[in-house]
Amino acid sequence: MNYVSFKNNFSNVLLLSFVLGFSHCTSKLSTNKKTPHKFLILIERTENGLKLTSSEGCAWSELSFTISQDMQQTVSQLGMTTPDQTSTKDNNGLYDFLIVFTKTKDGISLVGKKGTAWTQLKFTCPVGNCHQYIDFSGMIDN
């Protein structure tokens, strides 16, 4: 009788451990679904180029630059840079990313070279009527 009681208690403890472990894993998964922005940038197309406004994750709050069709400009958390820029040792606690912006005929093409969950984004962006947010995970509806 003691052996049966021990076996039942052991089975109950094992089952409880499994249930608690599974619920811990699923709670971790649900909290990981809500990925922080890490950075948040508003892209606007101007007559001669692009205007970027950072809401979070960048040392800059606004960047504007002239860029011709099919030309590129690389941007990091520290500002405008070159495509081969590597991480600096002191990012002031900012998230490290590198994005190449290209102005196309009808829109904008982005290549996430570092620090993005995406590798490429493309969207139409008419002059004066383009307000597109991007973050670590991609485009955000505005």
N, C-alpha and C positions, 0 to 999 in steps of 0.2 A: 504494500500500500504506500509506503514512503517513497518507493522508487517511482510509482505512477504519479504521486503528488509532485515530486521533484521534476519529473518530466513535463507535467502540465505547467508548472510555474516557469520552468526554463523556456518552454514554448511561448508562454505569454510574455515573458521578458524579451525574448527574441522578436516577437511580433511587434511589441511596443517600440523597441529600438528601431525596427524597420520603418514603422509609421512616423516616428519622430524624425528620423533621418530623411525620409522622403519629404515630409512637410518642410523641413529646413531647406532642402534643395529647391523645392518649388517656390518658397518665399524668396530665396536668393535670385532665382530666375525672374520673378516678377519685379524685384527691385532693379535688376539689371536691364529690364526692358526700357526703363525710363533713363535713357542715356543723357547725361548732361550735354549741353551744347558744346562745351569746350571753347568754342568761339561762335560768334553770331555776327554776320555781315550782311548789310543791305547793299544791293548792287543797283545802280541807276545808270542809264545810258544818257550821256550828254551829247551835244552837237558835235564835239570834237573828240570825245573819249568816254571815260567812265568815271563815276564818282562812287566810292565805297565808304560806307559808314559802319563803324564797329560798335556794337552794343555791349559786347563782352569778349574777353580773351585776347585782346590786342593792346599793344603799347600805344597805338594810334587811335584816334577817334574818327578821323576823316582823311581819306586820300582821294585826290582828283588828279587825273593824268590824261594827257592827249595820247591817243592811240589810233592809228590808221587801220583800215580794214585789213584783216589777216596778219596784223602785227601782234606781238605778244608782250605782256608785262607780268612779271612774277612778283607775288606779294607773300610776305610771311607775317607772323605775329608782330614783327618789329617794323614793318613797312615795306616799301618797294625794294626789290633786290634782284639778283640774277638767278637764272634757273639752276645753277650748280652750287648755290649757297648751301652750306652745311650748318648744323646746329651750332649756336654759340654756347659757351659755357654758362653764361648768365642771361637767362631769359626773364629775369625778374618774376619768376614763378608763373610765367605765361605758358600756355599749351603750345608746343612746337608744331607748326604746320607750314606747308609750302604749296601755293596754288599758282598755276599759270593761267592768266586771263588772255583770251584772244577775241578781238572784235570781229565778228563775221558780217556778211552782207545784211542779214535780217536779225541778228541776235548776238549772243555771246556763247563762247565755248570755254569751259574750265577743265583743267587737268589737275587732279589732286596728286602731287608728286610725293607728299609726305604729310602724315597726320590727319588723313581723311579716311572715312569708311568707303568712299567712292573713288573711282579712278578718273571718270570723265562725266561731265554734265554739259548739256546743250539746251538752250531755250531761246525763243524769240524774244526780242527786246527792242521795241520801237523807241526812237528818240522821244523823250518827253513823256512817255507812257510806260515806263518800265520800272518796276519796284519789286525786285526779287531778293528774298532772304535766302542765305545759305548757312549751313552749319556743318559740323563734323559728319553728320549722317546724310546730308544732301540738301535738296531744295525744300523750303518750308513755305506753305501757303500763307499768304499775307492778307 
